[in-house]
Amino acid sequence: MHIAVTTRFLLPGGHLEGLGRYSYETLRELVRQHPDCTFHFLFDRAYDARYLFGPNVVPHVLYPPARHPLLMLAWYEGAVAWWLRRHRPAALLSPEGFTVLGTRTPRVLVLHDLGYLHRPADVVGPMRHYYNYFMPRFARAAEQVVAVSEATRADTARQFGLRAEAMKVAYNAPAAHFRPQPAERQAAVRQQFSQGRPYFLFVGALQPRKNLGNLLHAFGLFKAQGGAEEIQLLLVGREAWRAGPIFEAYQSLPPAVRAAMRFTGRVSEEDLAGLYAAALATAYVPFFEGFGLPLVEAQASGCPVLTSNLSSLPEVAGGAAGALLCDPNDPAAIAQGLLQLSQNTALRARLQAAGLANVARFSWARSAEVLWQAVQDAIAQRASAQA
């Protein structure tokens, strides 16, 4: 069997964020689980050889490199559609949330979130138009739609008029290197990143949906309300889009509060694993998420979590039993969560144990099995429709 896979988010250089990480982990498992299947990986630029997960992977570079909406249209509806007509694979799997309309190949589409509908101001104009036009059409055209959480499945059904029971759920999961670390390793991480002091941790791209303005203000309130002077806030992640207001919020804080904060930029996977494990807690309070991978990475590392009570985040974190939940729109509520976590060692211990239990629900191998079943169902649906 020959399966085509769009792998546009397997970027060279190794810096994989949400969509790229999902593609990497699920595809690596699929290739391992099905050695008799040939997977044709369709890249939009020169690829890194580490993404060729086995001898049953055949890479293809189709141009143009597609990051602008017009180039995305040219890539999916031009280059990929042409490749599908020429090679006629059994199915097309699109783990990154976009697919091809102009094809008769059975399609499996993974949808990660519909944030562009809930927070349209966060999306730049041309991309917003692309999403508004194509996303509902992609979802309705695909033989199989897979969501990354129950929240995303329900949202997709509601927004696009699909049957929730017809969609599958294939979660994200923490990578194996996210695990509790020995005390000496934690001490070394704190020495490297926070002058040996305890810290709260944020992990994610610096962009509007991550709610960093409110988190920074909350950290200021935490300090003003008696939060320990030595506690710091580390913010790990690249500067993405519309990050200006984040740095404006930072500059508005008192000098003593700013001095207790550090923007690290990207860090290596090894350092990230250590940062989670050594943190006092992870504070991840976005306005909206389809899944929220930092939650399970933190929990797998034995790190207590403070997160939002909205969208998929309670589902992923294991509810109020697995994490401390707060209203992300209220800096005072976030600050109260930080105070509780800093002062209550019993709460931190309870959340550590509950988090480690919660992440047992998530497995890249199981998610790959869901995707494989979706591929088989898509092929069967197309065959039935043509009979």
C-alpha positions as a Markdown table, in Angstrom:
| # | Residue | x | y | z |
|---|---|---|---|---|
| 1 | Met | 0.0 | 0.0 | 0.0 |
| 2 | His | 1.2 | 3.5 | -0.9 |
| 3 | Ile | 0.1 | 6.4 | 1.4 |
| 4 | Ala | 0.9 | 10.1 | 0.6 |
| 5 | Val | 1.6 | 12.4 | 3.5 |
| 6 | Thr | 1.9 | 16.2 | 3.5 |
| 7 | Thr | 5.0 | 17.0 | 5.6 |
| 8 | Arg | 5.3 | 20.7 | 5.2 |
| 9 | Phe | 5.8 | 21.3 | 8.9 |
| 10 | Leu | 8.8 | 18.9 | 9.2 |
| 11 | Leu | 11.2 | 21.8 | 8.9 |
| 12 | Pro | 14.9 | 21.5 | 8.5 |
| 13 | Gly | 17.0 | 22.6 | 11.5 |
| 14 | Gly | 15.1 | 20.6 | 14.1 |
| 15 | His | 13.0 | 23.4 | 15.6 |
| 16 | Leu | 9.6 | 21.8 | 15.7 |
| 17 | Glu | 6.6 | 23.4 | 17.4 |
| 18 | Gly | 3.0 | 22.2 | 17.6 |
| 19 | Leu | 2.1 | 21.1 | 14.1 |
| 20 | Gly | 5.6 | 20.0 | 13.3 |
| 21 | Arg | 5.9 | 18.0 | 16.6 |
| 22 | Tyr | 2.6 | 16.3 | 16.0 |
| 23 | Ser | 3.7 | 15.3 | 12.4 |
| 24 | Tyr | 7.1 | 14.1 | 13.6 |
| 25 | Glu | 5.9 | 11.9 | 16.4 |
| 26 | Thr | 2.8 | 10.4 | 14.7 |
| 27 | Leu | 4.6 | 9.7 | 11.4 |
| 28 | Arg | 7.6 | 8.2 | 13.1 |
| 29 | Glu | 5.2 | 5.8 | 14.9 |
| 30 | Leu | 3.2 | 5.0 | 11.7 |
| 31 | Val | 6.4 | 4.2 | 9.8 |
| 32 | Arg | 7.5 | 1.9 | 12.6 |
| 33 | Gln | 4.2 | 0.2 | 13.0 |
| 34 | His | 3.6 | -0.5 | 9.3 |
| 35 | Pro | 6.9 | -1.5 | 7.6 |
| 36 | Asp | 5.0 | -3.1 | 4.7 |
| 37 | Cys | 3.4 | 0.3 | 3.8 |
| 38 | Thr | 5.3 | 2.8 | 1.6 |
| 39 | Phe | 4.9 | 6.4 | 2.9 |
| 40 | His | 5.5 | 9.2 | 0.4 |
| 41 | Phe | 6.5 | 12.3 | 2.4 |
| 42 | Leu | 5.6 | 15.4 | 0.4 |
| 43 | Phe | 7.9 | 18.3 | 1.4 |
| 44 | Asp | 7.7 | 21.9 | 0.2 |
| 45 | Arg | 11.5 | 22.5 | 0.6 |
| 46 | Ala | 14.8 | 20.7 | 1.1 |
| 47 | Tyr | 14.3 | 18.2 | 3.9 |
| 48 | Asp | 16.3 | 16.9 | 6.8 |
| 49 | Ala | 17.3 | 13.3 | 6.4 |
| 50 | Arg | 16.4 | 12.6 | 10.0 |
| 51 | Tyr | 12.7 | 12.7 | 8.9 |
| 52 | Leu | 13.2 | 9.6 | 6.8 |
| 53 | Phe | 12.1 | 7.3 | 9.6 |
| 54 | Gly | 12.6 | 4.0 | 7.8 |
| 55 | Pro | 13.3 | 2.4 | 4.4 |
| 56 | Asn | 9.6 | 2.5 | 3.7 |
| 57 | Val | 9.7 | 6.3 | 3.5 |
| 58 | Val | 10.1 | 8.0 | 0.0 |
| 59 | Pro | 10.7 | 11.7 | 0.1 |
| 60 | His | 9.5 | 14.1 | -2.6 |
| 61 | Val | 10.1 | 17.9 | -2.8 |
| 62 | Leu | 7.3 | 19.7 | -4.4 |
| 63 | Tyr | 7.6 | 23.5 | -5.1 |
| 64 | Pro | 6.9 | 26.2 | -4.2 |
| 65 | Pro | 7.9 | 26.6 | -0.5 |
| 66 | Ala | 4.5 | 27.5 | 1.0 |
| 67 | Arg | 4.2 | 29.9 | 3.9 |
| 68 | His | 2.1 | 32.7 | 2.3 |
| 69 | Pro | -1.5 | 31.8 | 1.6 |
| 70 | Leu | -1.1 | 32.2 | -2.2 |
| 71 | Leu | 1.9 | 29.9 | -2.1 |
| 72 | Met | -0.1 | 27.5 | 0.0 |
| 73 | Leu | -2.9 | 27.5 | -2.6 |
| 74 | Ala | -0.3 | 26.8 | -5.3 |
| 75 | Trp | 1.3 | 24.0 | -3.3 |
| 76 | Tyr | -1.8 | 22.1 | -2.2 |
| 77 | Glu | -4.1 | 22.7 | -5.2 |
| 78 | Gly | -1.3 | 22.8 | -7.7 |
| 79 | Ala | 1.8 | 20.7 | -6.9 |
| 80 | Val | 0.3 | 18.2 | -4.5 |
| 81 | Ala | -2.9 | 17.7 | -6.5 |
| 82 | Trp | -0.7 | 17.1 | -9.6 |
| 83 | Trp | 1.4 | 14.6 | -7.7 |
| 84 | Leu | -1.7 | 12.7 | -6.5 |
| 85 | Arg | -3.1 | 12.5 | -10.1 |
| 86 | Arg | 0.2 | 11.2 | -11.4 |
| 87 | His | 0.9 | 8.6 | -8.6 |
| 88 | Arg | -2.5 | 7.6 | -7.4 |
| 89 | Pro | -1.7 | 6.6 | -3.8 |
| 90 | Ala | -4.3 | 4.7 | -1.7 |
| 91 | Ala | -4.9 | 7.8 | 0.5 |
| 92 | Leu | -3.6 | 11.2 | 1.5 |
| 93 | Leu | -2.8 | 11.9 | 5.2 |
| 94 | Ser | -2.5 | 15.6 | 6.2 |
| 95 | Pro | -1.4 | 15.8 | 9.8 |
| 96 | Glu | -0.9 | 19.6 | 9.8 |
| 97 | Gly | -4.5 | 20.7 | 9.3 |
| 98 | Phe | -4.6 | 21.5 | 5.6 |
| 99 | Thr | -5.4 | 19.3 | 2.6 |
| 100 | Val | -6.3 | 19.2 | -1.1 |
| 101 | Leu | -9.7 | 20.0 | -2.5 |
| 102 | Gly | -9.0 | 19.1 | -6.1 |
| 103 | Thr | -8.3 | 15.4 | -5.8 |
| 104 | Arg | -10.2 | 12.0 | -5.9 |
| 105 | Thr | -7.7 | 10.5 | -3.5 |
| 106 | Pro | -9.3 | 9.6 | -0.1 |
| 107 | Arg | -8.2 | 12.1 | 2.5 |
| 108 | Val | -7.5 | 12.1 | 6.2 |
| 109 | Leu | -7.3 | 15.5 | 7.7 |
| 110 | Val | -6.1 | 16.2 | 11.3 |
| 111 | Leu | -7.6 | 19.4 | 12.7 |
| 112 | His | -5.7 | 21.0 | 15.6 |
| 113 | Asp | -7.9 | 23.9 | 16.5 |
| 114 | Leu | -10.3 | 26.5 | 15.1 |
| 115 | Gly | -8.6 | 29.4 | 16.9 |
| 116 | Tyr | -9.0 | 31.6 | 13.9 |
| 117 | Leu | -12.8 | 31.6 | 14.5 |
| 118 | His | -12.6 | 32.3 | 18.2 |
| 119 | Arg | -9.8 | 34.9 | 18.1 |
| 120 | Pro | -9.8 | 36.3 | 14.5 |
| 121 | Ala | -7.8 | 39.4 | 15.5 |
| 122 | Asp | -4.8 | 37.1 | 16.3 |
| 123 | Val | -4.5 | 36.0 | 12.6 |
| 124 | Val | -2.9 | 38.3 | 10.0 |
| 125 | Gly | -5.3 | 39.4 | 7.3 |
| 126 | Pro | -4.4 | 37.2 | 4.2 |
| 127 | Met | -4.1 | 34.1 | 6.4 |
| 128 | Arg | -7.4 | 34.8 | 8.1 |
| 129 | His | -9.1 | 34.9 | 4.6 |
| 130 | Tyr | -7.4 | 31.6 | 3.7 |
| 131 | Tyr | -8.7 | 30.0 | 6.9 |
| 132 | Asn | -12.2 | 31.4 | 6.6 |
| 133 | Tyr | -12.5 | 30.1 | 3.0 |
| 134 | Phe | -10.6 | 26.8 | 3.1 |
| 135 | Met | -10.9 | 25.3 | 6.5 |
| 136 | Pro | -14.7 | 24.4 | 6.4 |
| 137 | Arg | -14.2 | 23.1 | 2.9 |
| 138 | Phe | -11.3 | 21.0 | 3.9 |
| 139 | Ala | -13.2 | 19.5 | 6.8 |
| 140 | Arg | -16.3 | 18.7 | 4.7 |
| 141 | Ala | -14.3 | 17.3 | 1.8 |
| 142 | Ala | -12.1 | 14.9 | 3.8 |
| 143 | Glu | -13.4 | 11.3 | 4.1 |
| 144 | Gln | -12.0 | 11.2 | 7.7 |
| 145 | Val | -11.5 | 14.1 | 10.1 |
| 146 | Val | -9.3 | 13.5 | 13.2 |
| 147 | Ala | -9.2 | 16.0 | 16.0 |
| 148 | Val | -6.5 | 16.4 | 18.6 |
| 149 | Ser | -8.9 | 16.7 | 21.6 |
| 150 | Glu | -12.5 | 16.1 | 22.4 |
| 151 | Ala | -12.9 | 19.9 | 22.7 |
| 152 | Thr | -11.6 | 20.3 | 19.1 |
| 153 | Arg | -13.9 | 17.5 | 17.8 |
| 154 | Ala | -17.0 | 19.2 | 19.4 |
| 155 | Asp | -15.9 | 22.6 | 18.1 |
| 156 | Thr | -15.4 | 21.3 | 14.6 |
| 157 | Ala | -18.8 | 19.5 | 14.6 |
| 158 | Arg | -20.5 | 22.7 | 15.8 |
| 159 | Gln | -18.7 | 25.2 | 13.5 |
| 160 | Phe | -18.8 | 23.1 | 10.3 |
| 161 | Gly | -22.0 | 21.1 | 10.7 |
| 162 | Leu | -20.3 | 17.7 | 10.9 |
| 163 | Arg | -21.3 | 14.7 | 13.1 |
| 164 | Ala | -19.0 | 14.5 | 16.1 |
| 165 | Glu | -19.3 | 10.8 | 16.2 |
| 166 | Ala | -18.0 | 10.5 | 12.7 |
| 167 | Met | -14.7 | 12.1 | 13.8 |
| 168 | Lys | -11.8 | 10.4 | 15.7 |
| 169 | Val | -9.6 | 11.8 | 18.3 |
| 170 | Ala | -5.8 | 11.4 | 18.3 |
| 171 | Tyr | -4.2 | 13.3 | 21.1 |
| 172 | Asn | -0.7 | 14.8 | 21.3 |
| 173 | Ala | 1.6 | 13.3 | 23.9 |
| 174 | Pro | 4.8 | 14.1 | 25.7 |
| 175 | Ala | 8.1 | 12.9 | 24.2 |
| 176 | Ala | 10.0 | 10.2 | 26.2 |
| 177 | His | 12.7 | 12.6 | 27.4 |
| 178 | Phe | 10.2 | 14.6 | 29.4 |
| 179 | Arg | 10.4 | 12.9 | 32.8 |
| 180 | Pro | 11.3 | 13.7 | 36.4 |
| 181 | Gln | 15.0 | 14.6 | 36.9 |
| 182 | Pro | 17.2 | 13.9 | 39.9 |
| 183 | Ala | 17.8 | 16.7 | 42.4 |
| 184 | Glu | 21.4 | 17.4 | 41.2 |
| 185 | Arg | 20.2 | 17.9 | 37.7 |
| 186 | Gln | 17.4 | 20.2 | 38.8 |
| 187 | Ala | 19.9 | 22.2 | 40.8 |
| 188 | Ala | 22.2 | 22.5 | 37.8 |
| 189 | Val | 19.3 | 23.8 | 35.6 |
| 190 | Arg | 18.4 | 26.4 | 38.2 |
| 191 | Gln | 22.0 | 27.5 | 38.4 |
| 192 | Gln | 22.2 | 27.8 | 34.6 |
| 193 | Phe | 18.9 | 29.6 | 34.0 |
| 194 | Ser | 17.8 | 31.4 | 37.2 |
| 195 | Gln | 20.9 | 32.0 | 39.3 |
| 196 | Gly | 19.9 | 29.1 | 41.5 |
| 197 | Arg | 16.6 | 30.5 | 42.4 |
| 198 | Pro | 13.1 | 28.9 | 42.2 |
| 199 | Tyr | 11.1 | 29.9 | 39.1 |
| 200 | Phe | 7.7 | 29.6 | 37.4 |
| 201 | Leu | 8.0 | 28.5 | 33.7 |
| 202 | Phe | 6.1 | 29.4 | 30.6 |
| 203 | Val | 6.8 | 27.5 | 27.4 |
| 204 | Gly | 5.5 | 28.5 | 24.0 |
| 205 | Ala | 5.8 | 30.9 | 21.1 |
| 206 | Leu | 5.5 | 34.6 | 22.0 |
| 207 | Gln | 2.2 | 35.5 | 20.2 |
| 208 | Pro | -1.2 | 36.9 | 21.3 |
| 209 | Arg | -3.1 | 33.7 | 21.9 |
| 210 | Lys | -0.7 | 32.7 | 24.6 |
| 211 | Asn | -1.9 | 35.5 | 26.9 |
| 212 | Leu | 1.5 | 36.6 | 28.0 |
| 213 | Gly | 0.3 | 40.1 | 28.7 |
| 214 | Asn | -2.0 | 38.9 | 31.5 |
| 215 | Leu | 0.6 | 36.4 | 32.7 |
| 216 | Leu | 3.2 | 39.2 | 33.1 |
| 217 | His | 0.8 | 41.5 | 34.9 |
| 218 | Ala | -0.2 | 38.5 | 37.1 |
| 219 | Phe | 3.4 | 38.0 | 38.0 |
| 220 | Gly | 3.6 | 41.6 | 39.0 |
| 221 | Leu | 0.6 | 41.2 | 41.2 |
| 222 | Phe | 2.1 | 38.0 | 42.7 |
| 223 | Lys | 5.1 | 40.1 | 43.7 |
| 224 | Ala | 3.0 | 42.9 | 45.1 |
| 225 | Gln | 0.9 | 40.5 | 47.1 |
| 226 | Gly | 3.8 | 38.9 | 49.0 |
| 227 | Gly | 5.2 | 36.4 | 46.5 |
| 228 | Ala | 8.7 | 35.4 | 47.5 |
| 229 | Glu | 11.3 | 37.8 | 46.4 |
| 230 | Glu | 13.6 | 35.1 | 45.0 |
| 231 | Ile | 11.0 | 33.5 | 42.7 |
| 232 | Gln | 11.5 | 34.2 | 39.0 |
| 233 | Leu | 9.5 | 33.8 | 35.8 |
| 234 | Leu | 11.2 | 32.2 | 32.9 |
| 235 | Leu | 9.6 | 32.5 | 29.4 |
| 236 | Val | 10.9 | 30.0 | 26.9 |
| 237 | Gly | 10.0 | 30.3 | 23.2 |
| 238 | Arg | 10.7 | 32.2 | 20.1 |
| 239 | Glu | 9.3 | 35.6 | 19.3 |
| 240 | Ala | 6.5 | 34.9 | 16.9 |
| 241 | Trp | 3.9 | 37.3 | 15.5 |
| 242 | Arg | 2.4 | 40.4 | 17.1 |
| 243 | Ala | 4.7 | 40.1 | 20.1 |
| 244 | Gly | 5.0 | 43.9 | 20.5 |
| 245 | Pro | 2.2 | 44.2 | 23.2 |
| 246 | Ile | 4.0 | 41.4 | 25.2 |
| 247 | Phe | 7.1 | 43.5 | 25.5 |
| 248 | Glu | 5.1 | 46.6 | 26.2 |
| 249 | Ala | 3.5 | 44.8 | 29.1 |
| 250 | Tyr | 6.9 | 43.8 | 30.3 |
| 251 | Gln | 8.2 | 47.4 | 30.1 |
| 252 | Ser | 5.2 | 48.6 | 32.1 |
| 253 | Leu | 6.2 | 46.5 | 35.1 |
| 254 | Pro | 8.3 | 47.9 | 38.0 |
| 255 | Pro | 12.0 | 47.4 | 37.6 |
| 256 | Ala | 12.2 | 44.9 | 40.5 |
| 257 | Val | 9.6 | 42.7 | 38.8 |
| 258 | Arg | 11.3 | 42.9 | 35.4 |
| 259 | Ala | 14.5 | 41.9 | 37.1 |
| 260 | Ala | 12.9 | 38.7 | 38.2 |
| 261 | Met | 11.9 | 37.8 | 34.7 |
| 262 | Arg | 13.9 | 36.3 | 31.8 |
| 263 | Phe | 13.0 | 35.7 | 28.1 |
| 264 | Thr | 15.3 | 32.8 | 27.2 |
| 265 | Gly | 14.3 | 32.4 | 23.5 |
| 266 | Arg | 14.3 | 28.9 | 22.2 |
| 267 | Val | 16.3 | 26.2 | 24.1 |
| 268 | Ser | 17.4 | 22.7 | 23.3 |
| 269 | Glu | 15.1 | 19.8 | 24.0 |
| 270 | Glu | 17.6 | 18.6 | 26.7 |
| 271 | Asp | 17.5 | 22.0 | 28.4 |
| 272 | Leu | 13.7 | 22.2 | 28.1 |
| 273 | Ala | 13.3 | 18.8 | 29.8 |
| 274 | Gly | 15.4 | 20.1 | 32.6 |
| 275 | Leu | 13.6 | 23.4 | 32.8 |
| 276 | Tyr | 10.2 | 21.6 | 33.3 |
| 277 | Ala | 11.6 | 19.2 | 35.9 |
| 278 | Ala | 13.3 | 21.9 | 38.0 |
| 279 | Ala | 10.4 | 24.5 | 37.9 |
| 280 | Leu | 8.3 | 25.4 | 40.9 |
| 281 | Ala | 5.4 | 25.1 | 38.5 |
| 282 | Thr | 4.5 | 25.7 | 34.8 |
| 283 | Ala | 2.2 | 28.7 | 34.3 |
| 284 | Tyr | 0.5 | 28.2 | 30.9 |
| 285 | Val | -2.7 | 30.2 | 30.7 |
| 286 | Pro | -3.6 | 30.8 | 27.0 |
| 287 | Phe | -6.9 | 32.2 | 25.8 |
| 288 | Phe | -7.5 | 29.2 | 23.5 |
| 289 | Glu | -5.9 | 25.9 | 22.6 |
| 290 | Gly | -6.8 | 22.9 | 20.6 |
| 291 | Phe | -4.6 | 20.8 | 22.8 |
| 292 | Gly | -1.8 | 22.6 | 24.7 |
| 293 | Leu | 1.3 | 20.4 | 24.5 |
| 294 | Pro | 3.3 | 22.2 | 27.3 |
| 295 | Leu | 0.7 | 20.9 | 29.8 |
| 296 | Val | 1.5 | 17.2 | 29.3 |
| 297 | Glu | 5.2 | 17.9 | 28.8 |
| 298 | Ala | 5.3 | 19.6 | 32.2 |
| 299 | Gln | 3.2 | 16.9 | 33.9 |
| 300 | Ala | 5.4 | 14.1 | 32.5 |
| 301 | Ser | 8.4 | 16.0 | 34.0 |
| 302 | Gly | 6.8 | 16.0 | 37.5 |
| 303 | Cys | 6.0 | 19.7 | 37.3 |
| 304 | Pro | 2.8 | 21.1 | 38.8 |
| 305 | Val | 0.6 | 23.1 | 36.3 |
| 306 | Leu | -1.4 | 26.3 | 36.4 |
| 307 | Thr | -3.6 | 26.6 | 33.3 |
| 308 | Ser | -6.7 | 28.1 | 31.9 |
| 309 | Asn | -10.3 | 26.9 | 32.5 |
| 310 | Leu | -11.2 | 27.3 | 28.8 |
| 311 | Ser | -11.3 | 25.3 | 25.6 |
| 312 | Ser | -9.3 | 22.0 | 25.6 |
| 313 | Leu | -7.0 | 22.9 | 28.6 |
| 314 | Pro | -9.0 | 21.3 | 31.5 |
| 315 | Glu | -9.6 | 18.2 | 29.4 |
| 316 | Val | -5.9 | 17.8 | 28.6 |
| 317 | Ala | -4.7 | 18.7 | 32.1 |
| 318 | Gly | -7.0 | 16.2 | 33.8 |
| 319 | Gly | -9.4 | 18.8 | 35.2 |
| 320 | Ala | -9.2 | 20.4 | 38.6 |
| 321 | Ala | -7.7 | 17.2 | 39.9 |
| 322 | Gly | -4.7 | 17.4 | 37.6 |
| 323 | Ala | -3.9 | 21.1 | 37.5 |
| 324 | Leu | -4.8 | 24.4 | 39.1 |
| 325 | Leu | -7.3 | 26.1 | 36.8 |
| 326 | Cys | -7.9 | 29.8 | 36.5 |
| 327 | Asp | -9.7 | 32.4 | 34.4 |
| 328 | Pro | -7.1 | 33.5 | 31.8 |
| 329 | Asn | -8.9 | 36.9 | 31.3 |
| 330 | Asp | -8.3 | 37.8 | 35.0 |
| 331 | Pro | -4.7 | 38.6 | 36.0 |
| 332 | Ala | -5.7 | 38.6 | 39.7 |
| 333 | Ala | -6.9 | 35.0 | 39.3 |
| 334 | Ile | -3.7 | 34.0 | 37.7 |
| 335 | Ala | -1.7 | 35.7 | 40.4 |
| 336 | Gln | -3.7 | 33.9 | 43.1 |
| 337 | Gly | -2.8 | 30.6 | 41.4 |
| 338 | Leu | 0.9 | 31.6 | 41.5 |
| 339 | Leu | 0.7 | 32.4 | 45.2 |
| 340 | Gln | -1.0 | 29.1 | 46.0 |
| 341 | Leu | 1.6 | 27.2 | 44.1 |
| 342 | Ser | 4.5 | 29.1 | 45.7 |
| 343 | Gln | 3.2 | 28.7 | 49.2 |
| 344 | Asn | 1.5 | 25.3 | 49.4 |
| 345 | Thr | 4.0 | 22.5 | 49.2 |
| 346 | Ala | 1.2 | 19.9 | 49.7 |
| 347 | Leu | -0.7 | 21.3 | 46.7 |
| 348 | Arg | 2.4 | 21.1 | 44.6 |
| 349 | Ala | 3.0 | 17.5 | 45.7 |
| 350 | Arg | -0.6 | 16.5 | 44.9 |
| 351 | Leu | -0.5 | 18.1 | 41.5 |
| 352 | Gln | 2.8 | 16.4 | 40.7 |
| 353 | Ala | 1.4 | 13.0 | 41.4 |
| 354 | Ala | -1.9 | 13.7 | 39.6 |
| 355 | Gly | -0.1 | 15.1 | 36.6 |
| 356 | Leu | 2.1 | 12.0 | 36.3 |
| 357 | Ala | -1.0 | 9.8 | 36.5 |
| 358 | Asn | -2.8 | 12.0 | 33.9 |
| 359 | Val | -0.2 | 11.8 | 31.2 |
| 360 | Ala | -0.5 | 8.0 | 31.1 |
| 361 | Arg | -3.6 | 8.7 | 28.9 |
| 362 | Phe | -1.5 | 10.1 | 26.1 |
| 363 | Ser | 0.7 | 8.1 | 23.8 |
| 364 | Trp | 2.1 | 8.8 | 20.3 |
| 365 | Ala | 1.9 | 5.1 | 19.5 |
| 366 | Arg | -1.9 | 5.1 | 20.3 |
| 367 | Ser | -2.5 | 8.3 | 18.3 |
| 368 | Ala | -0.7 | 6.8 | 15.3 |
| 369 | Glu | -3.0 | 3.7 | 15.6 |
| 370 | Val | -6.0 | 6.1 | 15.4 |
| 371 | Leu | -4.6 | 7.8 | 12.3 |
| 372 | Trp | -4.0 | 4.4 | 10.7 |
| 373 | Gln | -7.6 | 3.4 | 11.3 |
| 374 | Ala | -8.7 | 6.7 | 9.9 |
| 375 | Val | -6.7 | 6.0 | 6.7 |
| 376 | Gln | -8.3 | 2.6 | 6.4 |
| 377 | Asp | -11.8 | 4.0 | 6.9 |
| 378 | Ala | -11.2 | 6.8 | 4.4 |
| 379 | Ile | -10.2 | 4.2 | 1.7 |
| 380 | Ala | -13.2 | 2.1 | 2.5 |
| 381 | Gln | -15.5 | 5.1 | 2.4 |
| 382 | Arg | -14.3 | 6.1 | -1.0 |
| 383 | Ala | -14.6 | 2.5 | -2.3 |
| 384 | Ser | -18.1 | 2.3 | -1.0 |
| 385 | Ala | -19.1 | 5.6 | -2.6 |
| 386 | Gln | -17.8 | 4.4 | -6.0 |
| 387 | Ala | -19.4 | 1.0 | -5.8 |
